[in-house]
Amino acid sequence: MHRANTRILSIAAVTALTLAAAACGGDDDGGSSDGADSPVGEALAAEILDDSEGESVAQTEEEARCWAGSIVDDIGEERLEELGVTADNVSDIDDIGFSDDEVDGLVDGMFDCIDVTATFAEQFTEDFGEEGAQCVAESLDEDFVKDLMRSVVSGEEAEPSEEFFQDFLDIAAECDLPLG
């Protein structure tokens, strides 16, 4: 049981970090906003799409521009500048001390702009195969994923509860996944 718990925590943590690694927001139609056209917005979109480490959260340029625009629009260029975020250093955005409201905006924007289920499915494919990964991604509770993302973005330790482990084991059984 401990090995399965460790594997589940590892998968959850890697996935959450993967989703947060691109940038720490949102047009529901996926279109760009004024914020996406700013120098910081353009740099954020490029950073979100950067897959050099296999960690891109956005599947398309449209998703990346939407989320980048949301970040700039929600937080504001002045506040980003106050926090030290410029077009030249957006890769350091995950080291910024955002307020709780700003973290909520970043996470909500991500869910507004990006098909998070597809991102999870892609990340789980290597471990569970395409069908298993899709089953897991569709079974994860959105509130839990948002809470996990808030923890990662705010720099807090993400500690899934025993209830999460049990839920994940139930999902694994339902999706017929090999856990180890």
C-alpha positions in Angstrom: 0.0 0.0 0.0 2.8 2.4 0.8 4.3 1.9 -2.6 1.0 2.6 -4.3 0.6 5.8 -2.1 4.1 6.9 -3.1 3.4 6.3 -6.8 0.1 8.2 -6.6 1.7 11.1 -4.8 4.6 11.2 -7.3 2.2 11.2 -10.2 0.0 14.0 -8.6 3.1 16.1 -7.7 4.7 15.7 -11.1 1.5 16.6 -12.9 0.9 19.6 -10.6 4.4 20.9 -11.1 4.1 20.3 -14.8 1.0 22.4 -15.0 2.5 25.2 -12.9 6.0 25.1 -14.4 5.0 27.1 -17.5 3.8 30.2 -15.5 2.0 30.6 -12.5 -5.8 33.2 -16.3 -9.3 34.4 -19.0 -11.2 34.7 -22.2 -13.7 31.8 -22.3 -13.6 31.8 -26.1 -9.8 31.3 -26.1 -9.1 34.5 -27.9 -6.4 36.9 -27.0 -6.8 40.0 -24.8 -5.0 43.3 -24.6 -2.8 41.8 -22.0 -1.6 39.0 -24.4 -0.5 41.7 -26.8 1.7 43.5 -24.3 5.4 42.7 -24.1 5.0 40.9 -20.8 2.0 39.0 -22.2 3.9 37.9 -25.4 6.8 36.8 -23.3 4.5 34.9 -20.9 2.8 33.2 -23.8 6.1 32.1 -25.2 7.2 30.8 -21.8 3.9 28.9 -21.4 4.4 27.2 -24.7 8.1 26.4 -24.1 8.3 22.7 -24.1 12.1 22.5 -23.9 11.7 20.5 -20.6 8.6 18.6 -21.7 6.5 20.6 -19.4 4.3 22.8 -21.5 0.8 23.1 -20.0 -0.8 24.7 -23.0 -1.5 22.5 -26.0 -1.9 25.4 -28.5 -0.7 28.9 -29.0 -4.3 30.1 -28.6 -4.4 28.6 -25.1 -1.0 30.1 -24.2 -2.0 33.6 -25.4 -5.3 33.3 -23.6 -3.7 32.4 -20.3 -0.9 34.9 -20.7 -3.5 37.6 -21.4 -5.5 36.6 -18.4 -2.5 36.8 -16.2 -1.6 40.3 -17.4 -5.2 41.5 -17.4 -6.1 40.0 -14.0 -2.9 41.0 -12.1 -2.2 44.1 -14.1 1.0 45.3 -15.7 1.8 47.7 -12.9 1.5 45.0 -10.3 3.6 42.6 -12.3 6.2 45.3 -12.6 6.0 45.9 -8.9 6.6 42.2 -8.3 9.6 42.4 -10.7 8.0 40.5 -13.6 9.1 41.9 -16.9 9.3 40.6 -20.5 12.9 39.8 -19.9 12.4 37.6 -16.8 9.0 35.9 -17.1 10.7 32.5 -16.6 11.2 33.5 -13.0 7.5 34.1 -12.4 7.1 31.0 -10.2 9.4 32.6 -7.7 7.1 35.6 -7.2 5.1 36.1 -4.0 1.6 36.5 -5.4 -1.2 37.3 -3.0 -3.9 34.6 -2.4 -6.3 36.4 -4.7 -3.6 36.6 -7.4 -2.9 32.9 -7.1 -6.7 32.2 -7.4 -6.8 34.3 -10.5 -3.8 32.5 -12.1 -5.3 29.1 -11.4 -8.8 30.1 -12.5 -7.4 31.6 -15.7 -5.5 28.4 -16.5 -8.7 26.5 -16.2 -10.6 29.1 -18.3 -8.0 29.0 -21.1 -6.5 25.5 -21.1 -8.0 22.1 -21.6 -6.6 20.8 -18.3 -8.1 17.3 -18.8 -6.2 17.0 -22.1 -3.0 18.1 -20.4 -3.4 15.6 -17.6 -4.2 12.9 -20.1 -1.0 13.7 -22.0 1.1 13.6 -18.8 -0.4 10.3 -17.7 -0.1 8.6 -21.1 3.5 7.3 -20.6 2.4 5.6 -17.3 -1.1 4.4 -18.1 -1.4 4.3 -21.9 -3.7 6.6 -23.9 -7.0 5.0 -22.7 -6.0 4.7 -19.1 -4.6 8.3 -19.0 -7.8 9.7 -20.5 -9.9 7.8 -17.9 -7.8 9.1 -15.0 -7.8 12.7 -16.3 -11.6 12.7 -16.7 -12.0 11.2 -13.2 -10.0 13.7 -11.3 -11.9 16.2 -9.2 -11.5 19.7 -10.6 -11.6 21.3 -7.1 -8.8 19.0 -5.9 -6.7 19.8 -9.0 -7.3 23.6 -8.5 -6.3 23.3 -4.8 -3.1 21.4 -5.7 -2.3 24.0 -8.3 -2.9 26.8 -5.8 -0.4 25.1 -3.4 2.2 24.7 -6.2 1.8 28.3 -7.4 1.9 29.8 -3.9 4.9 27.7 -3.0 3.1 25.7 -0.3 3.7 22.0 0.1 1.0 20.0 -1.6 -0.1 17.2 0.7 -2.8 15.0 -0.7 -5.0 13.5 2.0 -5.6 9.9 2.7 -9.0 10.5 1.1 -7.3 11.6 -2.1 -5.2 8.4 -2.1 -8.3 6.3 -1.6 -10.1 8.2 -4.4 -7.1 7.7 -6.7 -7.0 4.0 -5.9 -10.7 3.8 -6.7 -10.0 5.7 -10.0 -7.1 3.3 -10.7 -9.4 0.3 -10.2 -12.2 1.8 -12.3 -9.7 2.7 -15.1 -8.0 -0.7 -14.8 -4.5 0.8 -14.1 -1.4 -1.0 -13.1 0.0 0.8 -10.1 3.0 -1.1 -9.4 
